[in-house]
Amino acid sequence: MSKAFRVLLQKIGSGTHTSEHLSRSEAADAMRMMLLQEATPAQIGAFLIAHRIKRPTGEEMAGMLDAYDQLGPVLPPLGDDRRVLVMGSPYDGRSRTASLSPLTALVLATAGNLVLLHGGDVMPTKAGIPLVQTWQALGVDWTRLTLDHVWNILNTTGVGFIYLPTHFPLAQGLVQFRDEIGKRPPLATLELIWSAYRGPAHIITGYVHPPTEAIMRTAFALRHTTHFTTVKGLEGSCDLPRDRTAIIGISDSPPTLGQSVSSPSSPESGFLRLHLHPRDYGVAGKNIPLDDATDQAQLMQSVLAGVKSEGLQSVVWNSGFYLWRSGTCPDVASGMALAEDLITKGRVLAQLHRLQAAIAHLSVSASVSA
């Protein structure tokens, strides 16, 4: 038993009226002891469920991110001033709606952007389809690549993926506790705002509940993260909905808002609130349902072929927004037009083929070296 961890556990687990929040340094210590499993399984499980009941603070999230920075994988800067878009979606995947993020990443990369995603395998408690499986359905397997491979592929193709079991085994070691406690722990929030990239980055994070966004914003402020976007997205992902208003938070130097974007709320500490109405862009409708992995694979192939469909509209809507946020396009409408053009002319499919070839080349090189 770790006596030091026991003190921190007692602090957050003392009940509604007597429990206390951890300081940033205490939260970092707790996270380090859990990642290294210096705390016992009983202590780790008790901490995760107690922290969920208490609810994490932004300061605690900042401390936990500090521990991830210390013990987690690091992708060095690419050597230029390009800002990498880091898209954070729930690691436990999707069960009701199709995931758009991999196709969005390909569109963004085709337009000259750099996009980094991250996640693991099928994960409790939701056990939905994870991003890594969606990529595999596209013929892209991130599970056997080294971190150096990921860096090279990001640099050459504009897309990268951090795979938890291979690239961050310490965090993978905590996955079992999610199933055992039967609830999403605060780690699920931590993963949405984490980035392994050490160069200029733009963090894009999905969420479901508004209090979660407030926690994220506090953590970002404490860690001096100035470029970020929050999205009340599909199943907590970065994917914009089509059946309701998209609630967006943006933080950076004030962007140029195109005429097609609704006016933001009054800026507060550089943070702007946008409400994007799909009907204003001609894409109002139902979100693409997800029945199984096969359906999702067929949907993605149809979109890449440029077939006019609800799936294509969803990807164009999502990609158009991020083409604006990346600074590639002056407004969302022009971003959507560019996204549709890139897809229907086959340029996004060609980008996928370049990504597949880059991974195949590195895999062969690694096999020859071995």
C-alpha positions in Angstrom: 0.0 0.0 0.0 1.2 3.5 -0.8 0.8 5.7 2.3 1.4 8.8 0.2 -1.5 7.9 -2.1 -3.7 7.0 0.9 -3.5 10.6 2.1 -4.7 11.9 -1.3 -7.4 9.3 -1.4 -8.6 10.3 2.0 -8.7 13.9 0.9 -11.1 13.4 -2.0 -13.0 10.4 -0.6 -14.3 11.8 2.7 -17.9 12.4 1.6 -20.0 15.2 0.4 -19.4 17.6 3.3 -15.8 16.9 4.2 -14.0 15.9 1.0 -11.5 18.4 -0.4 -10.2 19.2 -3.9 -6.6 18.3 -4.7 -4.1 21.0 -5.6 -2.5 20.8 -9.0 0.7 19.2 -7.7 -1.3 16.7 -5.5 -3.3 15.7 -8.6 -0.1 15.2 -10.6 1.3 13.1 -7.8 -1.9 11.0 -7.6 -1.8 10.5 -11.4 1.8 9.5 -11.4 1.3 6.9 -8.7 -1.7 5.4 -10.6 0.2 5.3 -13.9 3.2 3.6 -12.3 0.8 1.5 -10.1 2.7 2.4 -7.0 -0.8 2.6 -5.6 -2.5 -0.7 -5.1 -5.5 -1.8 -7.3 -7.8 -1.2 -4.4 -6.5 2.3 -3.9 -6.7 3.1 -7.7 -10.3 1.8 -8.0 -11.3 3.7 -4.9 -9.7 6.9 -6.1 -11.3 6.8 -9.5 -14.8 6.2 -8.2 -14.4 8.8 -5.4 -13.1 11.3 -7.9 -16.0 10.7 -10.2 -18.5 11.2 -7.3 -16.7 14.3 -6.1 -16.3 15.7 -9.6 -12.9 16.8 -10.8 -11.8 20.4 -10.9 -9.9 22.2 -13.7 -6.9 22.5 -11.4 -6.9 18.7 -10.8 -7.2 18.1 -14.5 -4.2 20.4 -15.1 -2.2 18.4 -12.6 -3.1 15.1 -14.2 -2.1 16.4 -17.6 1.2 17.4 -16.0 1.7 13.7 -15.1 0.8 12.6 -18.6 3.4 15.0 -20.0 6.0 13.5 -17.6 5.3 9.8 -18.2 3.5 9.7 -21.5 4.7 9.5 -25.2 6.2 12.6 -26.7 6.0 13.6 -30.4 8.7 16.2 -30.9 8.0 19.4 -32.9 8.0 19.0 -36.7 10.6 21.7 -37.1 8.4 24.4 -38.5 5.6 26.7 -37.2 2.7 24.6 -38.5 0.1 24.1 -35.9 -1.1 20.5 -35.4 -4.8 20.0 -34.9 -5.2 17.5 -32.1 -8.6 16.0 -32.1 -9.8 14.5 -28.8 -12.8 12.1 -28.8 -14.0 9.7 -26.1 -11.8 6.6 -26.1 -14.8 4.3 -25.5 -16.0 4.9 -29.0 -19.3 5.3 -30.8 -22.4 3.2 -30.5 -25.2 5.3 -32.0 -23.7 7.5 -34.7 -21.1 7.0 -37.4 -17.7 8.5 -36.7 -16.6 11.3 -39.0 -13.2 12.2 -37.5 -11.0 10.0 -39.7 -12.6 11.3 -42.9 -12.4 14.8 -41.6 -8.7 14.3 -40.8 -8.1 13.2 -44.3 -9.9 16.2 -45.8 -7.9 18.5 -43.5 -4.6 16.8 -44.5 -5.5 17.0 -48.2 -5.9 20.8 -47.7 -2.4 21.0 -46.2 -3.2 20.7 -42.5 -1.6 18.4 -39.9 -4.0 16.3 -37.7 -3.2 14.1 -34.8 -5.8 11.7 -33.2 -5.5 9.3 -30.3 -7.3 6.4 -28.6 -7.2 2.8 -27.8 -9.1 -0.5 -28.4 -12.7 -1.3 -27.4 -13.0 0.2 -24.0 -15.5 0.0 -21.1 -17.9 1.1 -20.0 -19.5 2.0 -23.3 -17.4 -0.4 -25.4 -18.3 1.4 -28.7 -16.4 1.3 -31.9 -13.1 3.0 -31.3 -11.3 5.3 -33.7 -8.5 2.8 -34.3 -11.1 0.3 -35.7 -12.6 2.9 -37.9 -9.1 3.6 -39.4 -8.6 -0.1 -39.9 -11.8 -0.2 -42.0 -10.1 2.4 -44.2 -7.1 0.1 -44.6 -5.0 2.1 -42.1 -3.5 0.2 -39.2 -1.9 2.3 -36.5 -1.5 -0.5 -34.0 2.0 -1.8 -35.1 3.8 1.5 -35.6 6.4 3.0 -33.3 6.2 6.5 -32.1 9.0 7.5 -34.5 6.8 6.0 -37.3 3.9 8.1 -36.2 6.0 11.2 -36.2 7.3 10.5 -39.8 3.8 9.7 -41.1 2.4 12.9 -39.5 5.2 14.9 -41.1 4.8 13.4 -44.6 1.1 12.8 -44.9 -0.4 15.2 -42.5 -2.1 12.6 -40.3 -1.0 10.7 -37.2 -2.5 8.6 -34.5 -1.3 7.8 -30.9 -2.4 4.3 -30.0 -2.6 3.8 -26.3 -1.6 0.1 -25.9 1.6 0.6 -27.9 2.5 4.3 -27.3 1.3 4.8 -23.7 1.2 1.4 -22.0 1.2 3.0 -18.5 -2.2 4.6 -19.3 -3.3 1.3 -21.0 -2.7 -0.3 -17.6 -5.5 1.6 -16.1 -8.1 0.6 -18.6 -9.1 -2.5 -16.6 -10.3 -0.3 -13.7 -13.0 1.3 -15.9 -14.7 -2.1 -16.3 -14.3 -3.0 -12.7 -15.8 0.3 -11.3 -18.5 0.2 -14.0 -18.3 4.0 -14.6 -16.4 6.4 -16.7 -13.6 7.8 -14.4 -12.2 11.4 -14.7 -9.6 9.9 -17.0 -12.2 10.0 -19.7 -12.2 13.8 -19.5 -8.4 13.9 -19.2 -8.1 12.1 -22.5 -10.2 14.6 -24.4 -7.8 17.4 -23.7 -4.5 15.6 -23.7 -1.9 16.0 -26.4 1.4 14.2 -27.0 2.6 16.7 -29.5 5.2 19.2 -28.2 5.1 21.8 -31.0 2.4 24.4 -31.7 -1.0 22.7 -31.3 -4.7 23.5 -31.6 -6.6 21.2 -29.2 -10.0 20.2 -30.4 -12.1 18.5 -27.8 -15.6 17.1 -27.8 -17.9 16.9 -24.7 -21.4 16.1 -23.7 -22.2 18.0 -20.4 -21.6 21.8 -20.1 -19.8 21.4 -16.7 -17.2 19.3 -18.4 -16.4 22.1 -20.8 -15.9 24.5 -17.8 -13.4 22.1 -16.3 -11.5 21.9 -19.6 -11.3 25.6 -20.0 -9.9 26.0 -16.5 -7.3 23.3 -17.1 -6.3 25.0 -20.4 -6.0 28.4 -18.7 -3.7 26.9 -16.0 -1.5 25.2 -18.6 -1.4 28.3 -20.8 -3.1 26.5 -23.7 -4.5 29.4 -25.8 -5.5 27.6 -29.0 -8.4 25.3 -28.5 -11.9 24.5 -29.7 -14.7 22.8 -27.7 -17.6 21.0 -29.4 -20.8 19.7 -27.9 -20.5 17.0 -30.5 -22.0 13.6 -31.3 -21.6 11.2 -28.4 -19.1 13.6 -26.9 -16.9 13.6 -30.0 -15.5 16.4 -32.2 -18.2 15.6 -34.9 -20.8 18.4 -35.4 -24.4 17.4 -35.2 -26.9 17.9 -38.0 -30.1 17.5 -36.0 -29.5 20.4 -33.6 -27.5 23.6 -33.2 -23.8 23.0 -32.9 -22.5 24.7 -29.7 -18.9 25.7 -30.2 -16.3 27.3 -28.0 -13.2 28.9 -29.5 -10.1 30.4 -28.0 -7.2 32.0 -29.8 -6.5 35.3 -31.3 -9.9 36.5 -32.4 -10.6 34.8 -35.8 -12.2 36.5 -38.7 -15.8 35.5 -38.6 -17.3 35.0 -42.1 -20.7 36.4 -42.9 -22.2 32.9 -42.7 -21.2 32.4 -39.1 -23.5 33.6 -36.4 -22.2 36.4 -34.2 -20.3 35.2 -31.1 -21.3 36.1 -27.6 -19.2 38.9 -26.0 -15.6 37.8 -25.7 -14.5 36.9 -22.2 -10.7 36.3 -21.7 -10.4 35.5 -25.5 -13.1 32.9 -25.4 -15.9 33.1 -27.9 -19.2 31.2 -28.0 -20.7 30.2 -31.4 -24.0 28.6 -32.2 -23.9 27.2 -35.7 -27.3 26.2 -37.2 -27.1 23.4 -39.8 -30.1 24.7 -41.6 -28.2 27.9 -42.3 -25.8 25.9 -44.3 -28.3 23.6 -46.0 -27.3 20.5 -44.1 -30.0 20.1 -41.5 -31.1 16.5 -41.1 -30.5 13.4 -39.2 -27.2 12.2 -37.9 -25.8 9.1 -39.7 -26.9 6.1 -37.5 -24.4 3.4 -36.7 -25.6 -0.2 -36.8 -22.3 -2.0 -36.9 -18.7 -1.6 -38.1 -19.6 -3.0 -41.6 -22.1 -0.2 -42.1 -19.6 2.4 -41.1 -17.0 1.0 -43.5 -19.5 1.1 -46.4 -20.4 4.6 -45.5 -16.8 5.8 -45.6 -16.1 4.2 -48.9 -19.2 5.8 -50.4 -18.1 9.2 -49.1 -14.6 8.8 -50.5 -16.1 7.8 -53.9 -17.9 11.2 -53.9 -21.4 9.6 -53.9 -24.1 12.2 -53.1 -25.5 11.0 -49.8 -26.4 12.0 -46.2 -22.9 10.7 -45.3 -21.2 13.0 -47.7 -23.2 16.0 -46.3 -22.2 15.1 -42.8 -18.5 14.9 -43.7 -18.7 18.1 -45.7 -20.4 19.9 -42.8 -17.8 18.7 -40.3 -14.8 19.3 -42.5 -16.0 22.7 -43.6 -16.1 23.9 -40.0 -12.6 22.6 -39.3 -11.2 24.0 -42.5 -12.4 27.4 -41.2 -11.0 26.8 -37.7 -7.6 25.8 -39.1 -7.4 29.1 -41.0 -7.5 27.3 -44.4 -10.8 29.0 -45.4 -12.3 32.4 -44.5 -15.6 31.0 -43.3 -17.5 27.8 -42.8 -19.4 28.0 -46.1 -16.2 28.3 -48.2 -14.7 25.5 -46.1 -17.7 23.2 -47.0 -17.3 24.1 -50.6 -13.6 23.2 -50.5 -14.3 19.9 -48.6 -16.9 18.8 -51.2 -14.5 19.7 -54.0 -11.6 17.8 -52.5 -13.8 14.7 -52.0 -15.7 14.6 -55.2 -12.5 15.1 -57.3 -10.9 12.1 -55.6 -8.1 14.1 -53.9 -9.1 12.8 -50.4 -9.1 9.2 -51.6 -5.7 9.9 -53.1 -4.6 11.2 -49.7 -5.8 8.0 -48.1 -3.7 6.0 -50.6 -0.6 8.1 -49.7 -1.2 7.4 -46.0 -1.6 3.7 -46.7 1.6 3.6 -48.7 3.5 5.5 -46.1 2.5 3.0 -43.4 3.2 0.0 -45.6 6.7 1.4 -46.4 7.6 1.9 -42.8 6.2 -1.5 -41.8 8.3 -3.2 -44.5 11.4 -1.2 -43.4 10.9 -2.2 -39.8 10.5 -5.9 -40.8 13.7 -5.8 -42.8 15.6 -4.1 -40.0 14.4 -6.8 -37.5 
